[in-house]
Amino acid sequence: MHERPQSIRIAHLSDLHVLDLTGTAPARFLNKRVTGVANLLGARRDAHPIRIAEALPTALGPQGLDVDHVVITGDLSNLALESEFARAKQVVTSLGGPERVTVIPGNHDVYTQGALRSSRFESFFGQWMMPTPVDPADLERVRKAGRQHYPFAKTIAPGIVVYGLSSAIPAPPIFAWGEVGSEQLSRLRGLVAAEPPEIHTRIVLVHHNLHTRSGLSERTSLLRDRDALKTTLRDIDATVLLHGHTHPPQQHTLAGDGSTWILGCGSSTWYKPAHDHVAHFNVLTLGDDRGLREVQSYKWNDTAGIFERDRSDLMQSATQRPLSH
């Protein structure tokens, strides 16, 4: 029998938006990518410097915070191109192997119908979405399964399981909807129902946020079945849900369920200081008693070229901002 660790520290990254157009033929932009490129040349120009993404392995490695596990909640790319995934894979590989790193896709990683049909994200990152040790023979099955691969379950420490959902679906230009779907939610319940009794901490990953946003963002970028996901989180007694999608950090709890935390770390590469947009990631400390003990936020200091501690009290602010039913 394994002894439970006294605590485990998990780094939460999201929305790296690695941009690399190397070798991309012009014809690849004759679809929704036209609006994506226009955005990259306009409002998002130089908004996600690759140097920040490439600083993350040092920040989280043995010479830095030396966390036990790293999760990335989607949008590793901008346009779901092979060149972007190859560059993002270099960053993920530097963070660690599948025993240390878990990833899920975001809407930018399934930007077009072609990316979805080809299971492009799963082809590049399948090994980080499987139980360890990874059987190489299973990687092709993950690629062929595509969206049917989700949710996956991954034990990252005795009694602690991470469940990866996909809310990533192609959407029309200017839209960034997400949807998990009833099949995934049913499979998630099934995974939990089949677990041994020693599982005490459940960490759910999804890209899209669960809170209500304002104006155009709410209408164009919402998770269309977020209420169903909230219900499922209660049903499976989830400890915490980690999400991306919203580039500023977010902290909430489920209304009527003070034990389930909803945390978005914000974009881990976003840097527009004139608009007070600074890259963030979180480090969660979980105890052996199912409790989320602490959440520390780290933000990018561009002058020093490092991530440094942000002293805001995330858990206190989350308690004061419960999500509605």
C-alpha positions in Angstrom: 0.0 0.0 0.0 1.3 3.5 -0.9 1.6 6.1 1.8 -0.1 9.4 1.0 2.2 12.4 0.6 1.7 15.1 3.1 1.2 17.5 0.3 1.7 17.9 -3.4 2.3 21.1 -5.4 0.7 21.5 -8.8 1.5 24.3 -11.2 -1.4 25.5 -13.4 -0.5 27.1 -16.7 -2.8 28.1 -19.6 -3.1 29.9 -22.9 0.5 29.9 -24.0 -0.6 30.9 -27.6 2.7 29.8 -29.2 3.0 31.4 -32.6 5.1 29.9 -35.3 4.2 30.1 -39.0 7.4 28.4 -40.3 6.7 26.6 -43.5 3.0 27.3 -43.6 1.6 27.7 -47.1 -0.6 30.7 -47.8 -3.5 28.5 -48.7 -3.7 27.3 -45.1 -5.1 30.7 -44.2 -8.0 30.6 -46.6 -10.5 29.7 -43.8 -11.2 30.9 -40.3 -7.4 31.6 -39.9 -7.9 34.8 -41.9 -9.6 36.4 -38.9 -7.1 34.8 -36.6 -4.2 36.3 -38.5 -5.9 39.7 -38.6 -6.2 39.5 -34.8 -2.5 38.6 -34.4 -1.6 41.6 -36.5 -3.9 43.9 -34.6 -5.1 43.6 -31.0 -2.9 40.5 -30.2 0.2 41.7 -32.0 3.2 40.5 -29.9 0.9 39.8 -27.0 2.3 36.4 -26.1 6.1 36.5 -26.5 7.6 33.1 -26.9 10.4 34.0 -24.5 7.9 33.9 -21.7 6.7 30.4 -22.6 10.4 29.3 -22.8 11.0 30.7 -19.3 8.4 28.5 -17.7 10.5 25.3 -17.5 13.2 27.1 -15.5 10.6 28.8 -13.3 9.0 25.4 -12.4 12.1 23.2 -12.5 14.6 22.0 -9.8 16.4 25.4 -9.8 13.0 27.2 -9.4 9.8 26.2 -7.6 10.4 22.5 -8.2 6.7 21.6 -8.4 5.5 18.0 -8.4 3.2 18.3 -11.4 2.3 20.7 -14.1 -1.1 21.1 -15.9 -1.8 23.2 -19.0 -5.4 23.9 -19.7 -5.3 24.5 -23.4 -4.6 27.1 -26.1 -1.0 26.0 -26.6 -1.3 27.4 -30.1 -2.9 30.3 -31.9 -4.1 28.7 -35.2 -3.7 24.9 -34.6 -0.9 24.7 -37.1 1.7 21.9 -37.1 4.6 24.4 -36.8 2.9 26.0 -33.7 2.3 22.6 -32.1 5.9 21.5 -32.8 7.2 24.7 -31.1 4.8 24.3 -28.2 5.8 20.6 -27.8 9.4 21.8 -27.2 8.2 23.9 -24.2 6.1 21.0 -22.9 8.9 18.5 -23.3 11.2 20.9 -21.3 8.6 21.0 -18.5 8.7 17.2 -18.2 7.4 13.9 -19.4 3.9 12.6 -19.0 4.6 11.6 -15.4 5.1 15.3 -14.5 2.9 17.1 -17.1 -0.7 16.9 -18.2 -2.3 18.9 -21.0 -5.7 19.4 -22.6 -6.7 21.3 -25.7 -8.3 24.7 -26.0 -10.4 26.2 -28.7 -7.3 27.6 -30.5 -5.9 24.1 -30.6 -9.0 22.9 -32.6 -9.3 26.1 -34.6 -10.5 24.6 -37.8 -12.5 21.5 -38.9 -9.3 20.1 -40.4 -7.5 20.3 -37.1 -10.4 18.4 -35.4 -10.7 15.8 -38.1 -7.0 15.0 -38.1 -6.8 14.9 -34.3 -3.8 17.2 -34.7 -3.6 18.2 -31.1 -3.7 14.6 -29.9 -1.0 13.6 -32.5 1.4 16.0 -30.9 0.4 15.8 -27.2 -1.2 12.4 -26.8 1.5 11.1 -24.5 0.7 13.9 -21.9 -2.9 12.8 -21.8 -2.4 9.2 -20.8 -1.8 7.3 -17.6 1.9 6.6 -16.9 3.9 4.7 -17.9 2.8 5.4 -21.4 2.6 2.4 -23.7 3.7 3.6 -27.2 1.2 1.3 -28.8 -1.6 3.3 -27.2 -0.5 6.7 -28.8 -2.0 5.8 -32.2 -5.2 4.8 -30.5 -5.4 8.2 -28.8 -4.8 9.9 -32.1 -7.5 7.9 -33.8 -9.9 8.5 -30.9 -9.6 12.3 -31.1 -12.4 13.9 -29.1 -13.6 10.4 -28.0 -10.5 10.1 -25.9 -11.9 12.6 -23.4 -12.2 12.6 -20.5 -9.0 10.8 -19.5 -8.0 10.1 -15.9 -4.5 10.2 -14.7 -3.3 9.4 -11.2 -0.5 11.9 -10.3 0.0 10.9 -6.6 -1.6 8.4 -4.3 -5.2 9.3 -3.9 -5.0 12.2 -6.4 -6.5 12.0 -9.9 -6.6 14.5 -12.7 -9.4 14.3 -15.2 -8.9 16.0 -18.6 -12.0 17.2 -20.5 -12.1 18.7 -23.9 -14.4 21.8 -24.4 -12.5 22.6 -27.7 -14.7 22.7 -30.8 -14.3 24.6 -34.1 -16.5 27.7 -34.2 -17.4 30.3 -36.9 -15.2 33.3 -37.3 -15.1 35.7 -34.3 -16.6 33.0 -32.1 -14.8 30.9 -29.5 -17.6 28.8 -28.1 -16.9 25.6 -26.1 -18.9 22.5 -25.3 -18.0 19.4 -23.3 -21.1 17.4 -24.2 -23.2 14.9 -22.4 -21.1 11.9 -23.5 -18.0 13.3 -21.9 -19.9 14.2 -18.7 -21.4 10.7 -18.6 -18.0 9.1 -19.1 -16.6 11.3 -16.3 -19.2 10.1 -13.9 -18.4 6.5 -15.0 -14.7 7.0 -14.3 -15.4 8.3 -10.8 -17.9 5.5 -10.0 -15.3 2.9 -10.9 -12.6 4.3 -8.7 -11.2 2.6 -5.6 -12.2 4.2 -2.3 -8.7 5.6 -1.6 -9.2 8.3 -4.2 -9.6 11.5 -2.1 -8.8 14.4 -4.4 -10.3 15.0 -7.9 -8.9 17.7 -10.1 -10.9 18.4 -13.3 -9.3 20.3 -16.2 -11.3 22.1 -18.9 -10.3 25.0 -21.1 -13.4 27.2 -21.0 -14.4 29.3 -18.0 -17.5 28.7 -15.9 -18.2 32.2 -14.8 -20.4 34.7 -16.6 -18.5 37.4 -18.6 -19.7 40.7 -19.8 -20.9 41.9 -23.2 -19.6 40.5 -26.4 -17.2 38.0 -24.6 -20.2 36.3 -23.0 -22.1 35.9 -26.2 -19.2 34.8 -28.4 -16.9 32.8 -26.0 -19.0 31.0 -23.5 -19.0 27.3 -22.5 -22.4 26.3 -23.8 -23.0 23.6 -21.3 -21.4 25.1 -18.2 -24.5 24.4 -16.1 -24.3 20.7 -16.9 -20.6 20.7 -16.0 -21.3 22.5 -12.7 -23.9 19.8 -11.8 -21.4 17.1 -12.7 -18.7 18.7 -10.5 -21.1 18.5 -7.6 -22.1 14.9 -8.4 -18.5 13.6 -8.5 -17.4 15.7 -5.4 -14.6 17.5 -7.3 -12.0 19.2 -5.2 -11.1 21.8 -7.8 -11.7 22.7 -11.5 -8.9 24.4 -13.3 -9.6 26.3 -16.5 -8.1 28.7 -19.0 -9.7 30.8 -21.8 -10.0 34.1 -19.8 -6.6 35.7 -19.9 -6.9 37.6 -16.6 -6.8 35.2 -13.5 -10.1 34.1 -12.1 -11.1 32.6 -8.7 -14.5 31.3 -7.7 -16.3 28.5 -5.8 -19.4 26.6 -6.7 -22.4 28.2 -5.1 -23.8 26.0 -2.3 -20.6 23.9 -2.4 -17.7 25.6 -0.6 -15.5 22.6 -1.0 -15.2 22.9 -4.9 -12.9 25.6 -6.1 -13.0 27.0 -9.7 -9.6 28.5 -10.6 -8.3 30.1 -13.8 -4.7 31.1 -13.7 -5.0 33.4 -16.7 -2.7 33.4 -19.7 0.8 32.3 -18.7 2.4 34.3 -21.6 0.2 37.4 -21.9 2.2 40.6 -21.8 0.7 43.9 -22.6 1.9 46.1 -19.7 0.4 49.3 -21.1 -3.0 47.6 -20.5 -2.0 46.0 -17.2 -1.9 42.5 -18.8 0.9 40.4 -17.3 1.5 36.7 -17.6 0.5 34.5 -14.6 0.5 31.0 -13.4 -0.7 29.4 -10.1 0.8 26.9 -7.8 -1.7 24.8 -5.8 -0.8 23.0 -2.6 -3.1 20.0 -1.9 -3.0 18.0 1.4 -3.6 14.4 2.0 -7.0 15.2 3.6 -8.7 16.2 0.3 -8.1 19.8 1.1 -6.8 22.6 -1.1 -4.4 24.2 1.3 -3.0 27.1 -0.6 -3.0 28.8 -4.0 0.0 31.0 -4.8 0.0 33.2 -7.9 3.2 34.1 -9.9 3.4 36.9 -12.4 6.0 37.9 -15.0 8.6 40.5 -14.3 9.9 41.5 -17.7 12.8 43.6 -16.4 14.2 40.7 -14.5 13.1 38.1 -17.0 11.6 35.9 -14.2 8.2 35.0 -12.6 7.8 36.4 -9.1 5.2 35.9 -6.4 2.0 37.9 -6.6 0.9 38.4 -3.0 -2.9 38.5 -3.6 -4.9 36.2 -1.4 -6.6 34.0 -4.1 -8.5 31.7 -1.8 -10.1 34.5 0.1 -11.2 36.3 -3.0 -12.6 33.0 -4.4 -14.7 32.4 -1.3 -16.3 35.8 -1.7 -17.2 35.2 -5.4 -19.3 32.0 -5.6 -20.6 31.0 -9.0 -24.4 31.1 -9.4 -26.3 27.8 -9.9 
